[in-house]
Amino acid sequence: MIEVQLGRIVIHQREESQFIVLVERDGKRHFPIVIGRYEVAEIHRVIAGEESPRPLTHQLAHAIVHGLGATIARTEIVNLVKNTFYASLILRREADGTEVTIDARPSDAVALALRAKAPIFVAESVLEQVRTDREGPDPLPPASEPPAEPPAP
């Protein structure tokens, strides 16, 4: 697993789909994830240090985890199938340190990890499939040049 961090948030005011860019913590590899309007709003609130007067969904989920005696240990983006990311939210029981894995959408898992100040990881195999950079230990090959135009008759 490779640790990543939030690199950028892209908010389109008039579109339903938004996206975030996750960047390798100790490297240059990065990739985008398309997320929904509510998840991007929560991530933006966390980054801006804003709180709503009443708990919103991610704030409520975070409070429930703590209320049940656990912490959010980390988020793991574990798979990519048919252009859909799969993630796990890893909770740790405070009483005995036992970890529990919860299936989650990556957008929710990232939002909760950021709220909890927990690390975010991505499987190396996923990172290699989706990265958009040309850096890192396995640089992407240069884009192929378009074929030359045939000579005019």
LUMDOBA-636939 format. One record per residue: x, y, z of N, C-alpha, C, O, CB in turn; residue in one letter. Coordinates in steps of 0.02 Angstrom, whole numbers, plus 32768, in hexadecimal, padded with zeros to 4 digits. Glycine has a CB too. Example, Ala and Ser with C-alpha at 12.3 -4.5 7.8 and 13.67 -1.06 7.14 Angstrom:
// residues 2
82947EE4818682677F1F818682947F5B818682C87F5A81A782357F2081C4A82827F90816282AC7FCB816582858002818A829E8039819282C07FE2811ES
This chain:
// residues 153
802A7FC58000800080008000802D803E80008060804080227FD08000803DM801880707FDA803E80AE7FD3801580E67FF47FDA80EE7FE6804B80BF7F87I8035810C80208011814280418009817C80108039818F7FEE803681598082E7FCD8198800E7FBE81D27FE47FA08208800F7F8A81FD80477F8F81BE7FA9V7F9E82437FF37F7F827C80157F5682A47FE37F60829E7FA67FB482A98038Q7F2982CC7FFC7F0082F57FD17F2D83297FB07F4F83507FD27EC783177FF8L7F2D832A7F6E7F56835A7F4A7F2E83957F317F4783CD7F2E7F7783387F10G7EEF83887F1E7EC783BD7F007E7E83AB7F047E6C83707F037EDC83CA7EB7R7E5483DD7F097E0B83D57F057DF583FF7ECA7E0784397EC47DE783EB7F48I7DCD83E17E9D7DB384067E647D6784067E6B7D4783D27E697DCA83E67E1FV7D4C84427E727D04844A7E7B7CE7846D7E3E7CFC84A47E2C7CF484727EBCI7CB7844C7E1E7C9384697DE67C4E847C7E007C2584517E117C8E84367DA9H7C4084BC7E037C0184D47E217BC384BB7DFC7B9084B07E1C7C01851F7E21Q7BC784B27DBB7B8B84A07D957B8784577D817B5B84447D5A7B8884CB7D57R7BB4842E7D9A7BB383E77D887BAC83BD7DC77BBF83D27DFD7BF483D47D62E7B8F83827DBE7B8583557DF77BC683347E0C7BD3832D7E487B5183207DE4E7BF083207DDC7C2F82FE7DEC7C6783307DF97C71835F7DD37C4382CF7DB2S7C8A83247E2E7CC4834B7E437CFF831B7E447CF682DF7E377CB9836E7E89Q7D3B83337E537D7083037E5D7DA6831D7E8B7DAE83597E967D8E82F07E1BF7DCA82EC7EA67E0482F97ED07E3F82D77EAF7E3882A87E897DF982E07F1AI7E7A82F17EBE7EB882D27EA67EDE82BA7EE47EEC82E27F117EE283037E7AV7EEF827A7EE57F18825E7F1B7F5F82587F017F6B82427EC97EFC82197F33L7F8F826B7F2B7FD5826D7F187FFD82417F487FF382427F847FF082B67F1AV802B821A7F2B805781F07F53807C821B7F868099824E7F74808A81CA7F25E807B82087FC6809882317FFB80E3823D7FF080FA82767FF6808D8210803FR8108820A7FE1815182127FD9816682087F90819C81EE7F82817581E08006D813C821F7F63814C82177F1C812482497EF3810982797F0D813F81D07F05G8121823B7EB38100826A7E8680C5824B7E6180A2826D7E3B813182847E53K80B8820B7E6D807F81EC7E4B803E82077E67803982167EA28082819F7E52R800D820E7E3C7FCC82297E517F9582117E237FA281F87DEC7FCE82767E53H7F5782187E3B7F1E82037E137EDF82267E2B7EDA82387E667F1581B67E15F7EAF822F7DFE7E6F824F7E107E3B821A7E227E3D81E17E0A7E56827B7DD7P7E0C822E7E4D7DD182067E5B7D9482337E537D9282697E717DD481E67EA3I7D65821F7E2B7D2782447E237CFC82367E607CF281FD7E737D0182327DE1V7CE2826C7E7F7CB882647EBA7C7A828F7EB37C7582B87E867CE082767EFBI7C4C82867EE07C0E82AC7EDF7C1282F07F017C4383007F227BD882837EFFG7BDE83167EF87BD983597F137BDD835B7F5F7BFF83867F7C7B99837A7EFCR7BBB832C7F817BBA832C7FCB7BFE83197FE87C148336801A7B8582FB7FE5Y7C1F82E97FC87C6182D47FE07C95830B7FD77CBE831780037C7782947FBDE7C93832D7F9D7CC383637F927CB6839D7FC27CE583BE7FD97CBF837D7F49V7C7683A97FD27C6683DE80037C8283CC80477C9C83F7806A7C1983E88007A7C7C838C805C7C978377809D7CE3837E809D7D00839780CE7C82832E80ADE7D04836780687D4D836D80657D6283B680687D9283C7808B7D69834C8024I7D3F83E180457D4E842880477D448444808D7D6D846C80A57D22844E8014H7D0E843080B07D03844780F57D3C843381227D53845C814B7CC1842B8110R7D5383F5811C7D8A83DD81477DC9840581397DEA841C81687D978392813BV7DDA840E80FA7E17843380E87E13847B80FE7E45849881147E23842F809CI7DD8849980F97DCF84E0810C7DC484E881577DC38521816F7D9484FE80E6A7DBD84B1817C7DB284B581C47D6D84CF81D67D6384ED820B7DE684E281E3G7D3C84C481AA7CF884DC81B67CCE84A581D67CD6846A81C57CD784F48174E7CA384B882037C74848982217C2D84A282157C2184DE82157C828480826DE7C008474820A7BBA848782037B9A848B82487BB1846B82777B93845581D5S7B6584B3824F7B4684BA82917B29847782AB7B27846C82E87B0F84EF828EP7B13844D827F7AF9840B82907B2083D782697B3783E682317AAB84058281R7B2A839B82837B53836982617B358354821D7AFA834482187B5B832B828CP7B5F835781EA7B4D833D81A87B6282F381A67B7F82DA81D67B6F8366816EL7B5482D181707B5C8288816D7BA2827081817BA8824381AA7B4D82708127T7BD7828E81657C1A827781757C2D828881BD7C50826281DE7C4D82958145H7C1782C281D57C2382D4821B7BFF82A382497C1B8290827D7C0C831D8228Q7BC2829082377B9C8260825E7BBF821C825F7BC681FE82947B5582598242L7BD5820482257BF881C482217C3781C5824C7C458194826F7C0A81B381D8A7C5C81FB824A7C99820282727C87820082BC7CAA81DF82E37CBD82438261H7C52822382D07C3D822483167C2581DE832D7C3181CB83667C0482578321A7C0381B983017BEC817683127C288148831F7C28812383507BC1815982D9I7C5A814B82F47C96812282FD7CB4813083427CC3810183677CCB812F82C6V7CBC816F83537CD9818183957CAB816E83CE7CC2815684027CE881CC8398H7C6A817883C47C39816683F87C39811C84087C28810884407BF4817C83E3G7C4B80F383D87C4E80AB83E27C93809383F97CA0805783FC7C3A808783A2L7CBE80C2840A7CFF80B084257D33809B83F27D5D807084007CF780798456G7D3080B983B87D6180A883847D7D80E883667D65811F83737D41807C834DA7DB180DF833E7DCD811683187DD3810182CF7DD380C582C07E13812C8334T7DD7813182A37DE48123825C7E30811E82557E538150825A7DC5815A822BI7E4880E1824A7E9080D682487EAE80EA82057EE4810782027E9F808C8255A7E8A80DA81CE7EA380EA818C7E6E80DA81587E3C80B881657EE480C4817DR7E7980F4811C7E5180E480E17E7F80C180B07EB980D580A87E30812380C1T7E66808D80907E8C8069805D7E638064801D7E2A804C801E7EA080228076E7E7F807D7FE77E5F80747FA57E7E80347F8A7EB980317F7A7E6B80B37F74I7E5480007F857E6F7FBD7F7C7E667F9E7F377E887F6E7F277E4F7F927FADV7E387FB97F0E7E2C7F997ECE7E0E7FCA7E9D7DF47FFE7EB07DFE7F5B7ED7N7E117FB77E5E7DF27FDD7E287DD57FAA7DF87DF97F817DDB7E26800D7E03L7D937FAC7DF07D717F7D7DC47D417FA57D987D157FC87DB17D4A7F477DEDV7D4A7F9F7D567D1F7FC17D257D19800C7D367CE280277D397CD97FA17D23K7D51802C7D417D5680747D4F7D3480887D917D2480C37D9A7D38809B7D17N7D2A80597DBE7D0D80677E007D4180557E357D58801D7E387CCB80417E0BT7D5280867E5F7D80807B7E967D5B80597ED07D1F80657EDB7DA080BD7EAEF7D7F802F7EF47D65800F7F317D9380217F6A7DD080217F637D5F7FC17F28Y7D7580307FA37D9E80457FDD7D868022801C7D4F8007801F7D9B80907FE6A7DB18023804D7DA1800980907DB1804080C27DE3806380BD7DC87FC880A0S7D86804580F37D918072812C7DA5804481667D7F801781797D50809D813EL7DE0804E81817DF9802381B67DED804781F97E08807D82067E45801281ACI7DC5802782237DB6804182657DDE801A82997DE97FDE82917D69803E8274L7DF3803C82CE7E18801A83037DF2802483457DE5805D835A7E6180368309R7DE27FED83657DC17FF083A67DF3800883DA7E2A7FED83DF7DA37FAB83BBR7DE0803B83FF7E0D805784317E1B8027846A7E51802784877DF18098844DE7DEA7FFD847C7DF17FD084B57E277F9C84AC7E4D7F8E84DA7DAF7FAF84C3A7E2B7F7E84707E5A7F4784677E867F4D84297EB07F21841B7E357F068464D7E7E7F8384027EA77F8D83C77E927F64838B7EB37F6783567EED7F7E83D7G7E5D7F3D83917E457F1583597E307F4283207E107F75832A7E0A7EE8836FT7E437F2E82E37E2F7F5582A87DF57F3382857DF17EF6827F7E6A7F5D8278E7DC77F5D826D7D8D7F4682487D8E7F6982047D997FA582007D4A7F55826FV7D837F4381CF7D847F5E818B7D3C7F6781747D147F3881767DAB7F2F815BT7D2C7FA3815C7CEA7FB481447CF07FC680FA7D187FF080E77CCB7FEE816DI7CC77FA680D07CC57FB780887CA97FFE80827C77800E80A27C997F848060D7CC8802780587CB2806D80517CC18086800C7CED806E7FE97CD4809A8086A7C9A80B87FF77CAC80DB7FBA7CEB81047FC97CF1811F80007C70810A7FA0R7D1981097F9A7D56812F7FA77D4881777FBC7D6B81927FE77D81812E7F6AP7D1681977F9E7D0981DD7FAF7CF581E47FF87D0C8212801A7CD181F97F83S7CCB81B780127CB881B980587CF381A780857CFE81C780B87C7D81898066D7D19817480717D52815E80997D878195809E7DA481A080D37D70811E807CA7D9481B880667DC481EF80677DAA822880927DD0824480BA7DD38208801FV7D6B8239808A7D4E827080B37D54826080FD7D65828B81257D04827B809FA7D45822281107D49820F81577D91820C816F7DA0822181A77D2881CB8162L7DBF81F481457E0681F381587E20823A81647E44824681947E3081D08122A7E0D826881377E2382AD81407E0782CB81807E2A82EE81A57E0E82D88103L7DC782BE818E7DA882D781CC7DCC82BB82097DD682DE823A7D5D82C581CER7DDF827B82067E008259823F7E4C826482407E6D824E826F7DF1820F823CA7E668287820D7EAE828F82077ED2824C82047F07824282227ECA82BA8241K7EB3821D81E07ECE81DA81D87EEF81D481947EDC81F881657E9681A481E0A7F2081A9818D7F4281A2814C7F16818081177EE6815D81277F8281798155P7F27818D80D97F048171809F7F37814980777F6E816280697EE181A98073I7F26810C80657F5380E1803F7F3080CA80007EF380C67FFD7F6A80A5806AF7F5880BA7FCE7F3E809C7F907F6A80607F7F7FA780627F877F3D80D17F55V7F4A802C7F677F707FF07F527F9C80037F177F8780287EEA7F407FB67F3FA7FD97FEA7F1780087FF77EE07FEA7FE57E9D7FF380097E6C80497FCF7EEBE7FC67FAD7E997FA87F987E5A7F747FCA7E417F6F7FD57E057F887F537E62S7F4F7FE87E6E7F1E801B7E5B7F42805A7E447F3180767E107EEE802B7E96V7F74806F7E697F9980AB7E587FB880A57E127FB780D47DEB7FD080B97E8CL7FD3806B7E037FF280617DC17FBF80637D887FD080767D508018801F7DC0E7F81804F7D967F4D80507D637F3380967D547F2080A47D1B7F1480237D78Q7F3180C17D877F0D81007D7F7F38813F7D817F1F81757D737EDB81067DB4V7F7781387D907FA181747D977FA3819C7D567FA181807D1F7FE781617DACR7FA881DE7D5E7FA8820A7D247FE982317D1C7FEE825E7CF27F6E823C7D2AT801B82207D43805C82427D41808D821B7D15807B81E77CF98079824B7D88D80C882347D1080FD82117CEC813A82067D19817181F97D01811282387CAER812F820B7D5A816682057D8B816381C27DAD813E81957D998163823E7DBFE818A81BB7DE2818681817E0E81B5814A7DFA81DB814F7DC9814181687E0FG81B281137E2081E180DC7E1481D580B87DD2820280977DB881DC80AB7E4CP819880BE7DB78188809D7D78816980D17D4A812C80D27D41815880607D82D819280FE7D2D817681357D06814C811C7CCC815B80EA7CAD81AE81617CECP811781417CBE80ED81317C858114813F7C45813D816E7C4380AB815A7C86L810981187C11812C81257BD2811381677BB580DB817B7BC2812280EB7BA0P813D81887B8C812681C67B6D80EB81B87B3F80E681827B21815F81E77B46P80BF81E87B3A808581E17B0E809E81D67AC880CC81F87AB18055821E7B12A807E81A87AA48094819C7A5F807E81D77A34804981F57A3F807781597A44S80A681E67A048096821D79D78064820679A3806581CC798F80D6823879B5E80388233798D8007821F795A802B820C791A80618227790C7FD38257794DP800E81E078F3802F81CC78B5803682087886800D82367887800781937892P806B820678608078823D78318041823E77FC8026820977E980BE8237780FA8031827977E47FFF828077AF801B8262776F8056826B775F7FEB82CC77A4E7FF2823D774A800B8223770B8019825C76DA7FF7828F76DD7FDA81F176EDP8048825476AE80578289767E801B829676517FF682687640809582777654P801382D4763F7FDB82E776127FE882CA75CD802182C875B77FD38335760EA7FB282B375AA7FBC829675667FD082C975337FDA82B874F97F7F8273754FP
